[in-house]
């Protein structure tokens, strides 16, 4: 249990980091806009480049922050739900389902709204299929849930590969970018941000119960947690948070896996601090990665999912080697 | 005494799959009483205990805590009336010894409450009682089996429920710690009127530290009575299906396998 002063310190510094990362995202790009001008533009004053800041970069930065936060939150919740530190938001097949929906939409040549809609539908279908199958005999143990998720994800992967194989040449690039995760095509910025706020608000009242759940279902039940109800709620919440993020920006990898672990190193494993800290850290990380993705080899843009994976893989391997005491 | 018993089992039948653990089990446990559950491996002792703890539904029958059923109490109220010591302890995530002990305060705290200094005091007292006072900052994942077991007992003490349901409380413990733990719960029963039900493997310790014994034969039959009537060489030889001889030294009894 971290002291309240330490908790406040961590959350304040992470909020600062979030502010800085968004500031940087607004300032950096093919058109460099100095920080004071960014602030002036945000305040509504007429400066050079105000359109770029307010209409291009700000929505993208906010969408990126929301997606990063959603993924980190969903990852932290999945790790508790499955009592497995290696779980991530995609382990139960949500992104696979969304991928199938999105690929199908792109193949049909639907507009952005159609792609988002079918991706969300695919994510929800995967969620219900996994839950329905894992629930089978009414027990839905962690292992059964995990195995069902992995299998459904594999099936979705096959469908996605099939659609890639039959897709016409000119659609392949768009499909690949979606699969790797890309903020460039995200539509609206406010739905994921709203989803993030609601998800965090819903999760926080149960944070101490989640601490107990992480220690074992029976133990949590014995200590007064209504375990089954809590697990349904967490499963639904984490799945919807993942679906919201994947719909906005495709399957951006590693944020949901690595961020909760990085935050744990600093905060310990108290969900009351871990959840909000993960949201702030995940959002900041994705905004920074996206800024890199669109400036690194500008004017060419990289899919941000590639960068998060490139950062995430070595960090995760380091954590894993540290884990074997 | 007029108060309702700490726990009451009425016509309880329990089974696991095809295996019948007990049929038509009736008993009550008053404050200060200690009951041992004995039986061979796989007889269903742990299953029965988890049913008594309200963590698993019986086939038929009812369990009342202080006159109220688990369904009426809900998990949180139940956690204020009974504590349950799990047989296995797995820690998927790192956490300190003190944090782990403090989870015992959960049923006492409101949704938005944080553990107070008072809660930390209760937890530290419990850690001292099991000899872990110096280890409160250690990561639980680095503890030995015996230390982890004592930590689980400290968490249970921190929960401060009047009824203790202990599934193999002596697992992984050295002899000195075995006696210390049994003395601890004997003291809680004597001084605070706690009730204790424990699954034990050593009949001699059950004889010494419990008032009554419940023998689970593994074929649906059970026997319940005072330890002096239940824990005889004859009964135990039948229970474990191995001949045992009772040896008495200084008013204490031991059972030696032949």
Interface residues (C-beta under 8 A of the other chain):
Chain A: X1 X4 X79 X83 X84 X85 X205 X208 X209 X211 X212 X214 X215 X216 X218 X219 X221 X222 X223 X224 X225 X226 X227 X264 X268 X269 X270 X272 X325
Chain B: X50 X53 X55 X74 X75 X76 X77 X78 X79 X80 X83 X84 X86 X89 X90 X91 X92 X93 X94 X95 X96 X98 X99 X100 X102 X103 X104 X106 X107 X109 X111 X112 X114 X115 X141 X142 X159
